[in-house]
Amino acid sequence: MTRVLYTSWISTFARKAALGLELKGLAYEAVDALERDFHDELVWLNARAEVPVLRDGDIVVVRGI
């Protein structure tokens, strides 16, 4: 199972999450979650529809308040 980072090009928080994964040397697939094709999936993972969201198998990590 691959890691998926739901991100957006305008989100500084998502960029920080990507940098953290890259610094740790962890492979991941970046998905622009604000595109229409991925919006329903983003809402299913995070009801607030905010990025970043990291999904690693059954584990889902969302940005806290």
C-alpha positions as MATLAB code, in Angstrom:
seq = 'MTRVLYTSWISTFARKAALGLELKGLAYEAVDALERDFHDELVWLNARAEVPVLRDGDIVVVRGI';
ca = [
       0.000    0.000    0.000;
       1.397    3.382   -0.930;
       1.188    6.582    1.027;
      -1.033    9.226   -0.507;
      -0.699   12.889    0.379;
      -3.796   14.886   -0.508;
      -2.408   18.319   -1.180;
      -2.942   21.567   -3.027;
      -0.483   23.901   -4.682;
      -1.797   26.822   -2.608;
      -1.446   25.142    0.811;
       1.706   25.922    2.784;
       0.685   23.279    5.326;
       0.562   20.632    2.608;
       3.995   21.684    1.354;
       5.408   21.302    4.872;
       3.931   17.789    5.077;
       5.512   16.912    1.717;
       8.874   18.267    2.844;
       8.680   16.164    6.004;
       8.034   13.018    3.989;
      10.866   13.876    1.597;
      13.320   14.570    4.444;
      12.494   11.186    5.968;
      12.978    9.508    2.591;
       9.421    8.151    2.551;
       7.837    7.490   -0.824;
       4.407    8.978   -1.411;
       1.968    9.854   -4.160;
       0.844   13.488   -4.240;
      -2.772   14.119   -5.234;
      -4.194   17.592   -5.852;
      -7.231   17.103   -3.641;
      -8.911   20.339   -4.677;
      -9.413   19.029   -8.213;
     -12.995   18.037   -8.912;
     -12.090   14.357   -9.425;
     -10.699   13.971   -5.882;
     -13.052   16.242   -3.913;
     -15.456   13.478   -2.821;
     -12.562   11.335   -1.651;
     -11.113   14.283    0.302;
     -14.455   14.928    2.029;
     -14.702   11.225    2.911;
     -11.247   11.357    4.531;
     -11.661   14.787    6.151;
     -15.174   16.166    6.585;
     -13.780   19.721    6.636;
     -12.340   19.182    3.125;
      -9.001   20.675    4.152;
      -5.532   19.660    3.071;
      -3.112   18.170    3.883;
      -4.403   14.676    4.510;
      -1.978   11.763    4.628;
      -3.347    8.258    4.046;
      -1.080    5.299    4.721;
      -3.113    2.137    4.369;
      -5.858    2.276    7.012;
      -4.251    5.197    8.858;
      -5.467    8.689    7.997;
      -3.757   11.793    9.389;
      -5.419   15.190    9.032;
      -4.204   18.648    9.977;
      -5.320   19.611   13.479;
      -6.796   22.916   14.466;
];
